[in-house]
Amino acid sequence: MDKINYEKKKIKFGKHIVKLRERIKSIDYPDRSISQQELSDKNQGITKKTLGAIERGETNPKFETILALANLLGVSLKELFDFEIKKDDLK
């Protein structure tokens, strides 16, 4: 069985979260994507610091945080975890 490289997975997941966040338009600046701060200000239990750590692949978010993140981004759990995994990520 192949060994999973969790660090690479966390980074890929973080980049996916950035892409999902960037689909949301800023209320203050309609020509830009929502910022980490603006998203965290929606007060769903995720701070800007936590969101940044997730986006950089530096943390393993708790299940509650994952649920809140999906809610904040307006996506299902399936879409939240729908990012490409390549065979090289398993090494």
N, C-alpha and C positions, 0 to 999 in steps of 0.2 A: 504494500500500500504506500502511496506517495505521501510525503510529509508536507503539511500545509505551512506556507510562509505567512504567518499572521501579520507581521509588520507590513508586508506588501499589500495584504488584503485591507488593512486599516487605512492605508494611504489611498488605495483605489476607492474605498467606501467614502472617504473624506472628499475626494475629488468629485464623486458622484453627488454628494450633498451640496457642494458648491454649485454644480450645474443646476440642481433642482432649485436652490435658492435664487440663482440668477434668472430663473424664469419668472420670478415674482417682481413686479414693478414697484419701485419706491413710491410711497404716498407723497413724501416731501419733494422728490425729484423724479417726476414721471418719465423722464428720458433715461433713467438709470435703473439698475436692478436694486432690490432691497439690500440694505447693508446688514451685517451681523447684528449691529446694535439695534437697528430698527426692527429686525425680526425678533430679537430677544426681548424688546420692549413690549411685545404682544403678551408678555407675562404668562407663559405656559410652563413655567418651571425650568426654563433653559436660559442660562446666563450667556452673555457675549463670550466670556472666557471659556465656558463649556462648549459652545458652538464652534469657537475657533479651534479648540483642541480636537474636536471631532473632525472638522474640515482638514486639519493638518495630519490626521491619523495618529494622534498622540495618546488616545484614550480608548478604553473599552466602555462605551456607554451602557448604563443600566437599562433594563427592559422598560422601565417607566420613562426614561429619557428618550428612548427610541420611539415609544408611543407618542410622547409629546412632540418630538421632532416631526414625525409623520403628520400630526395634526397641524402644526405650525406651517409646514410646507404644503399642506393641502393635498397630500398623496396617500395612497394605501400603503400598508406594510409591504405588499408585493412590489409596488413601484419603488419604494424606498430601498429595497434590496436588489433591484433589477439593474445590476451593473455587470459588465463583462468580466468573466474570470477566465484567464488563459492557463494553459497547462504549465507554463513557466512560473505561475504564481504558486504552484504547489511545491516548489523546490526551496 
